[in-house]
Amino acid sequence: TKKLTKQLAIQDLSGQDPSHVAAQHNQVNMLKILRHYGNPLNLKDHSGYTPALLAAENSSFSVLEYLIDSKVDLSATLRPKSHIYNPNRKEATLLTILIDTDNQSDQVLAIFNQIRKLHPKLLYMTLKDNSTIFHHIAMRGKEAFLHATLPYMENSQKTRKLLTAANAQDKTPLDICAGNGLNELRLSLIHI
């Protein structure tokens, strides 16, 4: 088994090991085997992606549920050195990737809520482009994520600071809502 464990830990030229590939392709059973043989499930590849970040990027939600259940650290921040998987992706967290996905299912919101509970500090992060979780919610018009987020943000002064922060384009979440005609979401943000 030592030889097999060593073979499973081999990384390719992009720094990916089998857990990255399994995460991209929603292969939960493969991750279970890898974990059984001691393969870490949270290594970053050369682009900065962990298996969890790749799973979110590729809508591999069964993998994300397995990683949550396995208590794998999901707090990594993506700071890509190159943009192999998503050329538009800049710095991101697992929560911002889930908000940015086109999938609007209850499953995505449930996963978001689980990660939010496990890693509440992700709610308060400001990324390098000065965007916050509220910028991502406003850009995507995802009011359900706003309602999932707000009850768990303990510090109202800190929350207001995130709501009034301007991103690299000098836009606040309220500006983004107004510019995209998201009046209901804008009103929800104003009443925080």
Summary of the structure (lengths in Angstrom):
residues: 192
radius of gyration: 17.6
end to end distance: 55.2
largest distance: 59.3
contacts: 584
relative contact order: 0.09
helix: 55%
strand: 2%
